[in-house]
């Protein structure tokens, strides 16, 4: 939360195509999926390779830059920095207090069903990746 609060509307990406408002909106989408607020079907490619790929993503190494993402997570329009940051902060708080049964039954659009521990680690790594993208 401290790193998130240090972001500014003027923060510039070190890589990628999103501006800071778009990134804040983008980071909300996987949290909404994990919390069961947004339901997505697993992609065919994810069905074939998701369980293999999750093992790579659970390693302690950071996410690589410019990885593909679910099309519904892509943000191309402008997003208000302050509104999106507040929404993301609220979702993170909700995630930390969430019902583990919901997460355990939620389908990730690529990885499929994941454990609560996998959701937690993937969420942390995703947020860390994007905070680093903007120098935090």
TAUR-V947210 format. One record per residue. RES is the residue in three letters. D_CENTER is the distance of its C-alpha to the mean C-alpha in whole Angstrom. Layout:
BEGIN
res=RES d_center=D_CENTER
res=RES d_center=D_CENTER
END
This chain:
BEGIN
res=UNK d_center=15
res=UNK d_center=17
res=UNK d_center=15
res=UNK d_center=14
res=UNK d_center=17
res=UNK d_center=19
res=UNK d_center=17
res=UNK d_center=19
res=UNK d_center=20
res=UNK d_center=21
res=UNK d_center=19
res=UNK d_center=19
res=UNK d_center=16
res=UNK d_center=18
res=UNK d_center=17
res=UNK d_center=15
res=UNK d_center=16
res=UNK d_center=14
res=UNK d_center=16
res=UNK d_center=14
res=UNK d_center=14
res=UNK d_center=12
res=UNK d_center=10
res=UNK d_center=9
res=UNK d_center=10
res=UNK d_center=7
res=UNK d_center=4
res=UNK d_center=6
res=UNK d_center=6
res=UNK d_center=4
res=UNK d_center=6
res=UNK d_center=9
res=UNK d_center=9
res=UNK d_center=9
res=UNK d_center=12
res=UNK d_center=14
res=UNK d_center=14
res=UNK d_center=13
res=UNK d_center=15
res=UNK d_center=14
res=UNK d_center=17
res=UNK d_center=16
res=UNK d_center=17
res=UNK d_center=20
res=UNK d_center=19
res=UNK d_center=16
res=UNK d_center=19
res=UNK d_center=22
res=UNK d_center=19
res=UNK d_center=16
res=UNK d_center=18
res=UNK d_center=19
res=UNK d_center=16
res=UNK d_center=14
res=UNK d_center=17
res=UNK d_center=16
res=UNK d_center=13
res=UNK d_center=14
res=UNK d_center=17
res=UNK d_center=17
res=UNK d_center=16
res=UNK d_center=14
res=UNK d_center=12
res=UNK d_center=14
res=UNK d_center=14
res=UNK d_center=13
res=UNK d_center=12
res=UNK d_center=12
res=UNK d_center=10
res=UNK d_center=10
res=UNK d_center=13
res=UNK d_center=12
res=UNK d_center=9
res=UNK d_center=11
res=UNK d_center=13
res=UNK d_center=16
res=UNK d_center=18
res=UNK d_center=18
res=UNK d_center=16
res=UNK d_center=18
res=UNK d_center=17
res=UNK d_center=18
res=UNK d_center=17
res=UNK d_center=14
res=UNK d_center=14
res=UNK d_center=15
res=UNK d_center=13
res=UNK d_center=10
res=UNK d_center=13
res=UNK d_center=14
res=UNK d_center=11
res=UNK d_center=10
res=UNK d_center=14
res=UNK d_center=14
res=UNK d_center=12
res=UNK d_center=14
res=UNK d_center=17
res=UNK d_center=16
res=UNK d_center=18
res=UNK d_center=17
res=UNK d_center=19
res=UNK d_center=17
res=UNK d_center=14
res=UNK d_center=17
res=UNK d_center=18
res=UNK d_center=15
res=UNK d_center=14
res=UNK d_center=11
res=UNK d_center=12
res=UNK d_center=13
res=UNK d_center=13
res=UNK d_center=15
res=UNK d_center=16
res=UNK d_center=14
res=UNK d_center=16
res=UNK d_center=15
res=UNK d_center=15
res=UNK d_center=13
res=UNK d_center=10
res=UNK d_center=11
res=UNK d_center=11
res=UNK d_center=8
res=UNK d_center=6
res=UNK d_center=8
res=UNK d_center=8
res=UNK d_center=5
res=UNK d_center=6
res=UNK d_center=9
res=UNK d_center=9
res=UNK d_center=9
res=UNK d_center=11
res=UNK d_center=13
res=UNK d_center=13
res=UNK d_center=15
res=UNK d_center=17
res=UNK d_center=16
END
